Amino acid sequence: MATQLAGLRYQHRTLQAPVPSDAVLRLCRLAPSGHRIAFVREDGPEGQTGIWIGEIHNAHSVRLLVPFKPGRVEDLAFSPDGSHIAYRVAPLLGHGARGTVGWASADAPGEIRRVEGTGFGWTAGGKAILVADPYRKSLLRYGLDEEEPRALGPFEDDADPSFPAQIVVSPDGEHIVYTAGREGEEISEVWLVKREKNAVVTSIFTEIPGGNVHILPFWSPKGATLGLFCVHEDQEKTALIVVPRLEGEGHVLYESSYLDPARTPTFTQSARSVAFFRTEKPGDEERPATTRFILLDVKRETFAALAEPDEIIGTPRLFDGRTIAVDGEGLAHLFVFDDPS
């Protein structure tokens, strides 16, 4: 369906997992090819809930990849080449229980490996997975064809599990940014890993006061600019900061006195706009907050609505030069723009 809002012309397409309409789904993720969708199914008999995958519009292709009890899978992501799926698993109840990260092939059932960790991210080529492991106090790189991981930097994190570590790799693979929460010290950290000649150098990039902060980093398509979307629950406010060329303290592009949804934004292909979810009305005891999917012009600092209030919710990402995908809880969405800027 073609739509025009605030001078923008685009098509909004909704993609459903090929399962019955009454199925209970979460974490729908569109594959890089656009032909398959992975999701967590929470209903069904024992042994049939967990991570599923199927081709769009083909119910016969749907199959269970990794079984999990309802509520265990907290995050899900395809590798950049679409060949694998990684996921974050909540710890079991009980003293000493630890969160884990696992991965599986997108083409064959069964878990390949599970390791301790509270956050993950794929490398640019999809040949390795990065895991934030607070128990070994390291950011670890697990090659898909390697047995032992390689430590890339320190990771000290005692934040509440509802503030998981975020790991993002620049499109060229030259830089890694990851976050850590230091609740005991009431500080949230952003770390930078970069290559210098033949060495890997890891250092603190910035610190934000407060331990209960969602810091959601994201890169521009060419990796020239880093964005930091900060949802500060203690201060009940949100800020979007951009740091061109990783130099200086950055520019505050957007501020709000409301708590926006803690969903990582995305740049458009030209990096002239940022798409994210914004809270328009705060919630209270009787009703939840009202949110809207918007596009923020970086230079003009003006907004354009991409959906009606509360129409969709999810995590946006740049799908191709003209398309933004939104990975939703029960659906996936595509916003295809006539003008790719």
C-alpha positions as CSV (number, residue, x, y, z in Angstrom):
1,M,0.0,0.0,0.0
2,A,1.5,3.3,-1.1
3,T,1.4,6.0,1.6
4,Q,2.4,9.7,1.8
5,L,3.1,11.4,5.1
6,A,4.8,14.7,5.6
7,G,6.0,14.7,1.9
8,L,7.4,11.2,2.1
9,R,6.1,8.6,-0.4
10,Y,6.7,5.0,0.5
11,Q,5.0,1.5,0.7
12,H,4.4,-0.2,4.0
13,R,4.3,-3.9,3.7
14,T,3.5,-6.3,6.5
15,L,5.0,-9.8,6.5
16,Q,3.5,-12.6,8.6
17,A,5.1,-15.8,9.6
18,P,3.5,-18.7,7.7
19,V,1.7,-20.1,10.7
20,P,-1.9,-20.1,11.9
21,S,-3.2,-16.6,12.7
22,D,-3.9,-17.5,16.4
23,A,-0.3,-18.7,17.0
24,V,1.6,-16.9,19.8
25,L,4.7,-15.4,18.3
26,R,7.6,-13.1,19.4
27,L,10.8,-11.8,17.9
28,C,9.9,-12.0,14.2
29,R,13.2,-11.5,12.2
30,L,13.3,-11.1,8.5
31,A,16.3,-12.9,6.8
32,P,18.7,-10.7,4.8
33,S,17.4,-12.3,1.6
34,G,13.9,-11.2,2.4
35,H,12.6,-14.7,1.6
36,R,12.6,-16.3,5.1
37,I,11.5,-15.3,8.5
38,A,12.6,-16.6,11.9
39,F,10.5,-16.3,15.0
40,V,9.9,-17.6,18.5
41,R,6.7,-19.6,18.9
42,E,5.3,-19.7,22.5
43,D,2.2,-21.9,22.0
44,G,2.0,-25.6,21.3
45,P,2.8,-28.9,23.0
46,E,5.9,-29.5,24.9
47,G,9.0,-29.8,22.7
48,Q,7.3,-27.7,19.9
49,T,7.9,-24.2,21.3
50,G,11.1,-22.3,20.5
51,I,12.9,-20.9,17.5
52,W,11.2,-21.6,14.1
53,I,12.0,-20.6,10.6
54,G,10.1,-20.7,7.3
55,E,9.8,-19.2,3.9
56,I,7.4,-16.2,3.5
57,H,4.0,-17.4,2.3
58,N,5.0,-21.1,2.4
59,A,3.4,-22.9,5.4
60,H,5.0,-26.2,4.3
61,S,8.5,-24.8,4.8
62,V,8.1,-24.0,8.5
63,R,10.3,-26.0,10.8
64,L,11.5,-25.9,14.4
65,L,15.2,-25.1,14.7
66,V,15.9,-25.1,18.4
67,P,13.3,-26.0,21.1
68,F,12.9,-23.7,24.1
69,K,10.3,-23.4,26.8
70,P,8.1,-20.2,26.5
71,G,9.8,-17.0,27.7
72,R,13.4,-18.3,27.5
73,V,14.6,-16.6,24.3
74,E,15.1,-12.9,24.8
75,D,16.7,-11.8,21.5
76,L,17.3,-13.2,18.0
77,A,19.3,-12.2,15.0
78,F,20.3,-13.6,11.6
79,S,24.0,-13.4,10.6
80,P,24.7,-10.9,7.9
81,D,24.8,-13.6,5.2
82,G,21.6,-15.3,6.6
83,S,23.3,-18.7,7.1
84,H,23.0,-18.7,10.9
85,I,20.8,-17.4,13.7
86,A,22.1,-16.3,17.1
87,Y,20.0,-15.9,20.2
88,R,20.2,-14.7,23.8
89,V,18.7,-17.0,26.5
90,A,17.4,-16.0,29.9
91,P,19.0,-17.8,32.9
92,L,17.0,-20.4,34.7
93,L,15.5,-19.4,38.0
94,G,17.8,-20.1,41.0
95,H,20.9,-18.8,42.7
96,G,23.9,-18.7,40.4
97,A,21.9,-19.1,37.2
98,R,23.6,-17.5,34.2
99,G,22.5,-16.0,30.9
100,T,23.7,-17.7,27.7
101,V,24.1,-17.0,24.0
102,G,23.6,-19.7,21.4
103,W,23.6,-20.1,17.7
104,A,22.3,-22.5,15.1
105,S,22.3,-23.1,11.3
106,A,19.4,-21.5,9.5
107,D,19.2,-24.6,7.3
108,A,19.3,-27.5,9.7
109,P,17.7,-28.1,13.1
110,G,19.7,-28.3,16.3
111,E,21.8,-26.0,18.3
112,I,25.5,-25.7,17.2
113,R,26.8,-24.2,20.5
114,R,25.8,-22.4,23.6
115,V,28.1,-20.3,25.8
116,E,27.8,-18.0,28.8
117,G,27.0,-14.4,28.0
118,T,24.6,-11.5,28.3
119,G,24.8,-9.9,24.8
120,F,25.9,-10.8,21.3
121,G,26.6,-9.3,17.9
122,W,27.7,-10.7,14.5
123,T,30.9,-9.7,12.7
124,A,30.4,-7.9,9.4
125,G,31.0,-11.1,7.3
126,G,29.0,-13.3,9.6
127,K,31.9,-15.7,10.2
128,A,32.1,-15.1,13.9
129,I,29.9,-14.1,16.8
130,L,30.9,-11.6,19.5
131,V,29.7,-12.4,23.0
132,A,29.8,-10.2,26.1
133,D,30.7,-12.6,29.0
134,P,30.5,-10.9,32.4
135,Y,31.6,-14.2,34.1
136,R,34.9,-14.3,32.2
137,K,34.9,-10.5,32.2
138,S,35.7,-10.3,28.5
139,L,34.3,-9.5,25.1
140,L,34.9,-12.8,23.3
141,R,35.0,-13.6,19.6
142,Y,33.8,-17.1,18.7
143,G,34.7,-18.1,15.1
144,L,32.0,-20.4,13.7
145,D,34.8,-22.9,12.7
146,E,37.0,-22.4,15.8
147,E,36.8,-24.2,19.1
148,E,38.4,-21.6,21.4
149,P,37.3,-17.9,21.6
150,R,39.6,-14.9,21.4
151,A,39.4,-12.1,23.9
152,L,39.0,-8.6,22.4
153,G,38.6,-6.5,25.4
154,P,37.5,-6.2,29.1
155,F,33.8,-6.5,30.0
156,E,32.9,-5.7,33.6
157,D,29.1,-5.6,34.0
158,D,26.9,-5.9,37.0
159,A,23.8,-4.2,35.5
160,D,20.3,-5.5,35.9
161,P,19.5,-8.2,33.2
162,S,16.9,-5.9,31.8
163,F,19.8,-3.8,30.5
164,P,21.7,-6.3,28.3
165,A,25.0,-5.5,26.7
166,Q,24.9,-4.2,23.2
167,I,27.5,-5.0,20.5
168,V,27.6,-3.5,17.1
169,V,30.2,-3.9,14.4
170,S,30.9,-1.2,11.8
171,P,29.9,-2.1,8.2
172,D,33.6,-2.4,7.2
173,G,34.4,-4.5,10.2
174,E,37.1,-2.2,11.4
175,H,35.4,-1.0,14.6
176,I,33.4,-2.7,17.3
177,V,31.4,-0.8,19.9
178,Y,30.0,-2.5,23.0
179,T,28.3,-1.3,26.2
180,A,28.6,-2.3,29.9
181,G,26.6,-1.3,32.9
182,R,28.3,-0.7,36.2
183,E,25.4,-0.5,38.6
184,G,27.6,-0.6,41.7
185,E,29.5,2.5,40.4
186,E,26.4,4.1,38.9
187,I,28.0,4.4,35.5
188,S,27.3,3.1,32.0
189,E,30.2,2.6,29.6
190,V,30.7,2.5,25.9
191,W,33.8,0.7,24.7
192,L,35.5,0.9,21.3
193,V,37.6,-1.8,19.6
194,K,39.6,-0.9,16.6
195,R,42.4,-2.1,14.4
196,E,45.7,-0.2,14.4
197,K,48.2,-1.7,12.0
198,N,48.3,-5.4,13.0
199,A,47.0,-4.9,16.6
200,V,43.6,-4.7,18.2
201,V,43.2,-1.7,20.5
202,T,40.4,-1.5,23.0
203,S,39.5,1.6,25.0
204,I,36.7,3.4,26.8
205,F,34.9,5.6,24.3
206,T,32.5,7.4,26.6
207,E,30.8,7.1,30.0
208,I,27.2,8.1,31.0
209,P,26.3,8.7,34.6
210,G,23.8,6.2,35.9
211,G,23.6,2.4,36.0
212,N,20.0,2.0,34.6
213,V,20.6,3.3,31.1
214,H,19.8,1.6,27.8
215,I,22.6,2.7,25.5
216,L,21.8,1.5,22.0
217,P,24.7,2.1,19.6
218,F,24.2,2.0,15.8
219,W,26.4,2.8,12.7
220,S,25.7,4.8,9.6
221,P,25.8,2.7,6.4
222,K,29.4,3.6,5.6
223,G,30.5,3.5,9.2
224,A,31.5,7.2,9.2
225,T,29.1,8.1,12.1
226,L,28.2,6.4,15.3
227,G,24.8,7.0,16.9
228,L,24.1,6.5,20.6
229,F,20.4,6.2,21.6
230,C,20.3,6.6,25.4
231,V,17.1,5.8,27.3
232,H,17.9,6.9,30.9
233,E,15.4,5.2,33.2
234,D,16.6,6.9,36.4
235,Q,16.3,10.4,34.9
236,E,13.2,9.5,32.8
237,K,14.5,11.0,29.6
238,T,15.9,10.0,26.2
239,A,18.7,11.4,24.0
240,L,20.0,10.6,20.6
241,I,23.7,11.5,20.1
242,V,25.7,11.3,16.9
243,V,29.5,11.2,16.7
244,P,30.8,11.8,13.2
245,R,34.2,10.1,12.5
246,L,34.3,9.0,16.2
247,E,35.7,12.4,17.0
248,G,34.7,14.7,19.9
249,E,31.9,14.5,22.3
250,G,29.3,14.2,19.7
251,H,26.2,16.2,18.9
252,V,22.8,15.8,20.7
253,L,20.5,15.4,17.8
254,Y,17.3,14.8,19.8
255,E,16.2,15.0,23.4
256,S,12.9,14.0,25.1
257,S,11.6,14.3,28.6
258,Y,9.8,10.9,28.1
259,L,11.2,7.4,28.1
260,D,11.2,6.3,24.4
261,P,11.0,2.6,23.6
262,A,14.5,1.0,24.1
263,R,14.7,-0.1,20.4
264,T,17.9,0.5,18.4
265,P,17.4,3.2,15.7
266,T,18.7,3.0,12.2
267,F,20.2,5.5,9.7
268,T,18.8,5.7,6.2
269,Q,21.1,4.8,3.3
270,S,22.3,8.4,2.9
271,A,22.6,8.9,6.7
272,R,20.6,12.1,6.3
273,S,17.8,10.7,8.5
274,V,17.3,8.4,11.5
275,A,14.3,6.1,12.0
276,F,13.3,5.2,15.5
277,F,10.3,4.9,17.9
278,R,9.3,7.9,19.9
279,T,7.0,8.3,22.9
280,E,4.3,10.9,22.2
281,K,2.3,10.5,25.4
282,P,3.7,8.9,28.6
283,G,1.9,6.0,30.2
284,D,0.4,5.8,33.6
285,E,-1.3,3.2,35.9
286,E,-4.3,3.0,33.6
287,R,-2.8,3.0,30.1
288,P,0.5,2.4,28.4
289,A,2.5,5.0,26.7
290,T,1.6,6.1,23.1
291,T,4.5,5.6,20.7
292,R,5.0,6.3,17.0
293,F,7.5,5.2,14.3
294,I,9.2,8.4,13.0
295,L,11.9,9.6,10.7
296,L,14.2,12.4,12.0
297,D,16.0,14.6,9.5
298,V,19.6,15.0,10.8
299,K,20.3,18.4,9.4
300,R,16.9,20.1,9.8
301,E,16.1,18.2,13.0
302,T,12.5,17.8,11.9
303,F,10.2,14.8,12.3
304,A,8.1,12.9,9.8
305,A,5.7,10.2,11.0
306,L,6.0,6.8,9.3
307,A,3.0,5.2,11.0
308,E,0.0,6.1,13.1
309,P,0.3,6.1,16.9
310,D,0.8,2.6,18.3
311,E,0.4,1.1,14.8
312,I,3.6,-0.9,15.0
313,I,6.4,-1.6,17.4
314,G,9.7,-3.3,16.9
315,T,13.4,-2.7,16.0
316,P,14.2,-0.9,12.8
317,R,17.2,-1.7,10.6
318,L,18.4,-0.7,7.1
319,F,17.4,-3.6,4.9
320,D,18.6,-2.2,1.6
321,G,19.2,1.1,-0.1
322,R,15.5,2.0,-0.2
323,T,14.0,-0.1,2.5
324,I,13.8,-0.1,6.3
325,A,12.7,-3.3,8.0
326,V,11.1,-3.4,11.4
327,D,11.5,-6.6,13.3
328,G,8.4,-6.8,15.4
329,E,7.1,-9.1,18.1
330,G,4.4,-10.9,16.0
331,L,5.0,-9.4,12.6
332,A,7.8,-8.0,10.4
333,H,7.4,-4.7,8.4
334,L,9.0,-3.2,5.3
335,F,9.0,0.5,4.6
336,V,10.0,0.9,0.9
337,F,10.8,4.5,0.0
338,D,10.5,6.0,-3.5
339,D,13.3,8.3,-2.6
340,P,16.2,6.3,-1.0
341,S,17.6,9.4,0.8
